[in-house]
Amino acid sequence: MTAVAVRPSTGPTRAVALLLPGGRADSLEPTGERQLAGVRMLPFATVLHRRGAGLGLATWTVRYRVRGWNGAQASPLPDVRSALDDVRREHGDVPVVLVGHSMGGRAAMRVAGDGSVVGVVGLAPWLPDGEPVEQLAGRRVLIAHGNRDGVTSARSSRQFAARAADVTDAVFVTVRHERHAMVLRPRTWHALTAAWLLDALGWQPMPAAFASAVANGAV
């Protein structure tokens, strides 16, 4: 089994949020529990658990075997696919929403064609030119990117979202006055992710303020 941290639902599990941390372009160093990429996902797990556990949402956070993407190896992908298999073994055919930051956003987009996945959230994702979009068909996709990000490209994310919109329901949202680490406006990132995810599952409509912001392309 892939290493995951699980925050269970408070009753029968009706869906799973699978959180995918960032990493590095190239590194075979083992991933540790205290590395910053994983720590950044903890507040998302907390908010999703608080908002969704009572509705039947379990929140799983993946820990990759190694820290890097590593070119053609695409090292995180087997870990994510293994976690999806583990979800099915544990909970059956429940819907899954992938939530990935940076490298985790790239991994989320790549594995979105899995039959359990119904939605994907990319947070400041690393989406080099040429990333495929066909696997996103039939999934809802949210890409949010800070306009001051100096690590991954907001332009590339916007272009990816535009291509994805040709095959599915995909939206791009600019997070104003924010950088890659998502620490200047953390509550906005957390609240947007939770609201969009619960709406994507059909459990709670997105609050009007966020729905308007998403429609306008900026928060």
C-alpha positions as CSV (number, residue, x, y, z in Angstrom):
1,M,0.0,0.0,0.0
2,T,1.1,3.6,-0.7
3,A,1.8,5.6,2.5
4,V,-1.2,7.8,3.2
5,A,-2.4,9.8,6.2
6,V,-6.2,9.3,6.6
7,R,-8.7,11.5,8.2
8,P,-11.9,9.3,8.1
9,S,-15.5,10.4,7.6
10,T,-17.6,10.3,10.8
11,G,-20.0,7.9,9.2
12,P,-20.1,5.7,6.0
13,T,-17.6,7.0,3.5
14,R,-19.4,8.4,0.5
15,A,-16.4,10.1,-1.2
16,V,-12.6,10.6,-0.8
17,A,-10.5,13.7,-1.2
18,L,-7.0,12.5,-2.2
19,L,-4.4,15.2,-1.5
20,L,-1.2,15.2,-3.5
21,P,1.7,17.3,-2.2
22,G,4.3,19.1,-4.3
23,G,7.9,18.0,-4.7
24,R,10.9,18.6,-7.0
25,A,11.6,18.4,-10.6
26,D,14.4,15.9,-10.0
27,S,15.2,14.0,-6.8
28,L,15.4,10.4,-5.7
29,E,15.6,11.4,-2.1
30,P,13.0,9.6,0.0
31,T,10.0,11.6,1.1
32,G,9.8,12.4,4.8
33,E,6.9,13.4,7.0
34,R,8.3,16.8,8.0
35,Q,9.2,18.0,4.5
36,L,7.6,21.3,3.7
37,A,5.7,20.1,0.6
38,G,3.7,17.7,2.7
39,V,3.3,20.2,5.6
40,R,1.6,22.6,3.1
41,M,-1.2,20.2,2.6
42,L,-2.0,19.7,6.3
43,P,-4.3,22.8,6.5
44,F,-6.2,21.6,3.4
45,A,-6.7,18.2,5.0
46,T,-7.9,19.9,8.2
47,V,-10.4,22.1,6.4
48,L,-11.8,19.4,4.2
49,H,-12.1,17.1,7.2
50,R,-14.0,19.8,9.1
51,R,-16.3,20.7,6.3
52,G,-16.8,17.2,4.8
53,A,-16.4,14.4,7.4
54,G,-19.9,14.7,8.6
55,L,-21.2,14.5,5.1
56,G,-19.3,11.3,4.4
57,L,-15.9,12.6,3.1
58,A,-12.7,10.9,4.0
59,T,-9.5,12.9,3.4
60,W,-6.4,11.0,2.4
61,T,-3.0,12.6,1.9
62,V,-0.4,10.7,-0.1
63,R,3.3,10.5,0.8
64,Y,5.4,9.7,-2.3
65,R,8.3,7.3,-2.2
66,V,10.7,9.9,-3.6
67,R,10.5,13.7,-3.8
68,G,11.0,14.2,-7.5
69,W,9.1,13.9,-10.8
70,N,12.3,12.6,-12.5
71,G,11.6,13.1,-16.1
72,A,10.0,10.2,-18.0
73,Q,9.9,8.2,-14.7
74,A,7.1,10.4,-13.5
75,S,7.8,9.0,-10.1
76,P,4.7,10.2,-8.2
77,L,2.2,8.6,-10.6
78,P,2.6,4.9,-9.4
79,D,2.1,6.2,-5.9
80,V,-1.1,8.0,-6.8
81,R,-2.5,5.1,-8.8
82,S,-1.7,2.8,-5.9
83,A,-3.6,5.1,-3.5
84,L,-6.6,5.1,-5.8
85,D,-6.5,1.3,-5.8
86,D,-6.4,1.4,-2.0
87,V,-9.4,3.7,-1.9
88,R,-11.4,1.1,-3.9
89,R,-10.3,-1.7,-1.7
90,E,-11.2,0.2,1.4
91,H,-14.4,2.0,0.3
92,G,-15.6,0.4,-3.0
93,D,-16.5,2.5,-6.0
94,V,-16.9,5.9,-4.2
95,P,-16.1,9.1,-6.1
96,V,-12.6,10.7,-5.6
97,V,-11.6,14.3,-6.0
98,L,-7.8,14.9,-6.5
99,V,-6.3,18.0,-4.9
100,G,-2.7,18.6,-5.9
101,H,-0.2,21.4,-5.2
102,S,2.7,22.2,-7.6
103,M,4.1,18.8,-8.7
104,G,1.1,17.2,-7.1
105,G,-1.1,19.3,-9.4
106,R,0.7,17.8,-12.4
107,A,0.3,14.3,-11.0
108,A,-3.4,14.9,-10.3
109,M,-4.0,16.0,-13.9
110,R,-2.1,13.1,-15.3
111,V,-4.1,10.4,-13.4
112,A,-7.5,12.0,-13.7
113,G,-8.6,9.5,-16.2
114,D,-8.9,6.9,-13.4
115,G,-12.5,5.6,-13.3
116,S,-13.0,6.7,-9.7
117,V,-12.0,10.4,-10.3
118,V,-14.8,12.9,-10.7
119,G,-12.9,16.1,-10.1
120,V,-9.4,17.6,-9.9
121,V,-8.1,20.7,-8.1
122,G,-4.7,22.1,-9.2
123,L,-3.2,24.5,-6.7
124,A,-0.4,26.5,-8.3
125,P,0.3,23.4,-10.4
126,W,3.4,22.6,-12.4
127,L,2.0,22.2,-15.9
128,P,4.8,22.4,-18.6
129,D,3.7,23.1,-22.2
130,G,2.4,20.0,-23.9
131,E,0.8,18.3,-20.8
132,P,-2.1,16.1,-22.0
133,V,-5.7,17.1,-21.3
134,E,-7.7,14.3,-23.0
135,Q,-7.8,12.2,-19.7
136,L,-9.8,15.0,-18.1
137,A,-12.9,14.4,-20.2
138,G,-15.9,14.0,-18.0
139,R,-14.2,15.4,-14.9
140,R,-14.7,18.8,-13.3
141,V,-11.4,20.7,-13.1
142,L,-10.4,23.8,-11.1
143,I,-7.0,25.4,-11.5
144,A,-6.1,28.2,-9.1
145,H,-2.8,30.1,-9.3
146,G,-1.3,33.1,-7.5
147,N,-0.5,36.0,-9.8
148,R,2.9,36.5,-8.0
149,D,4.0,32.9,-8.3
150,G,7.7,32.8,-9.2
151,V,8.1,29.0,-9.0
152,T,5.4,27.6,-11.4
153,S,3.9,29.5,-14.3
154,A,0.4,31.0,-14.0
155,R,0.5,31.5,-17.7
156,S,1.0,27.8,-18.3
157,S,-1.8,27.0,-15.9
158,R,-4.2,29.4,-17.7
159,Q,-3.2,27.9,-21.1
160,F,-3.7,24.4,-19.8
161,A,-7.1,25.2,-18.4
162,A,-8.1,26.7,-21.8
163,R,-7.1,23.5,-23.6
164,A,-8.9,21.4,-20.9
165,A,-12.0,23.4,-21.4
166,D,-12.3,22.0,-24.9
167,V,-12.8,18.5,-23.4
168,T,-14.5,19.1,-20.1
169,D,-15.7,21.6,-17.5
170,A,-12.5,23.3,-16.6
171,V,-12.0,26.8,-15.0
172,F,-8.9,28.9,-14.1
173,V,-8.9,31.2,-11.1
174,T,-6.3,33.8,-10.3
175,V,-5.6,34.2,-6.6
176,R,-4.6,37.8,-6.3
177,H,-1.6,38.9,-4.3
178,E,-0.4,35.4,-3.8
179,R,2.8,33.4,-4.3
180,H,3.6,29.7,-4.8
181,A,3.6,28.6,-1.1
182,M,0.0,29.8,-0.6
183,V,0.8,31.5,2.7
184,L,-0.2,35.1,2.0
185,R,-3.9,34.3,1.7
186,P,-4.2,30.8,3.1
187,R,-7.9,31.0,4.1
188,T,-8.8,31.9,0.5
189,W,-7.1,28.8,-0.9
190,H,-8.6,26.5,1.8
191,A,-12.1,27.9,1.5
192,L,-12.1,27.9,-2.3
193,T,-10.9,24.3,-2.4
194,A,-13.5,23.1,0.1
195,A,-16.4,25.0,-1.5
196,W,-15.5,23.8,-5.0
197,L,-15.0,20.2,-3.9
198,L,-18.3,19.9,-2.1
199,D,-20.0,21.5,-5.1
200,A,-18.3,19.1,-7.5
201,L,-19.5,16.1,-5.4
202,G,-23.1,17.6,-5.6
203,W,-23.3,17.8,-1.8
204,Q,-23.3,21.6,-1.3
205,P,-23.7,24.4,-3.8
206,M,-20.8,26.8,-3.9
207,P,-21.5,30.0,-1.9
208,A,-22.6,32.8,-4.1
209,A,-19.4,34.9,-3.4
210,F,-17.1,32.1,-4.6
211,A,-19.4,31.1,-7.5
212,S,-19.2,34.7,-8.7
213,A,-15.4,34.8,-8.2
214,V,-14.9,31.6,-10.1
215,A,-17.1,32.9,-12.9
216,N,-15.1,36.1,-13.1
217,G,-11.8,34.2,-12.9
218,A,-10.2,35.8,-9.8
219,V,-10.5,35.8,-6.0
